[in-house]
Amino acid sequence: MSNFDDLDRLLKTFSEKTVPGCGCAVAQHGKILYEGYSGYADLERGIPITEDTVYRLFSMTKIIVCTAAMIQFERGKFLLNEPYSQYFPEYRDTQVASVLPNGEIRVKPAQNPILIRHTFNMSNGLPYPNSSHYTDLKMREVRKTLTNRIGKYTLQDDVRAMGKVPVRFEPGSHWLYGFGHEMVAALVEETSGMSIGEFLKKEIFEPLGMESTGYRYFGNMRERMVKMYRPNGDGTYTLMEGSLDANHEPDAVYEGGGAGLFSTVKDYLKFTQMLANGGNYNGTQIIGRKTIDLMRRNMLNDVQLQDFRNSYLEGYGYGLGVRTMMEPAGAGNLSVGEFGWTGVAGTWTSIDPSEGVSVVYMHQTDPNNEEYHHHRVRAVAYGCIQ
């Protein structure tokens, strides 16, 4: 059995060899079992990683946003099997762009509508537009048009404009990482009458005491934000600009559903402990236990699981905005139903309601070398649970 000295040693090894600095915390039933920090938040100025260090969450924003949406689900604001167009009519006539063997693009009407559940489990067919696929090109054209027409555009502008873009496949037929959680966040806004940032602050951050979490810089958040680095492979690092840092500025208007929040290890630990313990944290009930069970239930069929799985995600399925453990035999010392997600710069969380345990680990590099770091943290942290 490992102990938390092993986790200390692991973080120290990381900060000496693979990342400038990192932080990790483990809690069970509301009690912090371990909290450790190693290395530097700012190499150039010699500023160490501490409990006050703020990290870009990137895709770990998704778990928070999908939890917010499920709060609205609990309030009867929408149903998962309703067409998304019931709330956003721009998606009423969805088209599908198919690539023929000769490379020709064929666009035809979708046979089925995009359902709300498809936006949660990323089977809606809209990616993050980073490739040369026809759908990606059209999504980039939409954003260019928005920028030219109105300058800084909002989440609502973005989501509504994307309704005219042909999706990559018949809705619900495949899994594709991408734009679905922007659509989820927009649904929260549409059903609550608040921006997603306002909703998160009122319903999650303030009740949980998450005082260092948000979309926009406030107080001394800018100064506490860890620097982004690119590992050079020889123990040195190149300073980078955070890819979404412009959206943290006070005059920014875009609040993403799939990325955009920042937080600390301890703030995010509060959120994960709430999810690990039936939606309750220190006597405050945020969301129902059975709703969390619904979120962490695998929603993918065999074809979609083939799209989803790789060595990093061995044993996992995907639920409503979270990976969820289905077959732990090949993946390590985990429980069926353990769930969580990852951020592209190295943030990671694991939440296990069967044990009341959650683990949060954070660093900020690109590439993040996630499998090397996260699976080691996972193995050691769960080896300490009695």
Secondary structure as UniProt FT lines:
FT   HELIX           4..17
FT   STRAND          21..28
FT   TURN            29..30
FT   STRAND          31..42
FT   TURN            43..46
FT   STRAND          47..48
FT   TURN            51..52
FT   STRAND          54..56
FT   HELIX           58..60
FT   HELIX           61..74
FT   TURN            75..76
FT   TURN            80..81
FT   HELIX           84..86
FT   HELIX           89..91
FT   TURN            92..93
FT   STRAND          95..99
FT   TURN            101..102
FT   STRAND          105..109
FT   HELIX           116..120
FT   TURN            121..122
FT   HELIX           134..150
FT   HELIX           155..161
FT   HELIX           162..164
FT   TURN            171..172
FT   HELIX           180..192
FT   HELIX           196..200
FT   HELIX           201..205
FT   HELIX           206..208
FT   TURN            211..212
FT   TURN            219..220
FT   HELIX           221..224
FT   STRAND          228..231
FT   STRAND          237..240
FT   TURN            243..244
FT   HELIX           245..248
FT   TURN            250..251
FT   STRAND          262..263
FT   HELIX           265..276
FT   TURN            277..279
FT   STRAND          280..281
FT   TURN            282..283
FT   STRAND          284..285
FT   HELIX           289..295
FT   HELIX           302..308
FT   TURN            312..315
FT   STRAND          316..318
FT   STRAND          323..325
FT   HELIX           328..330
FT   TURN            336..337
FT   STRAND          339..342
FT   TURN            344..345
FT   STRAND          348..352
FT   TURN            353..356
FT   STRAND          357..362
FT   HELIX           370..383
//
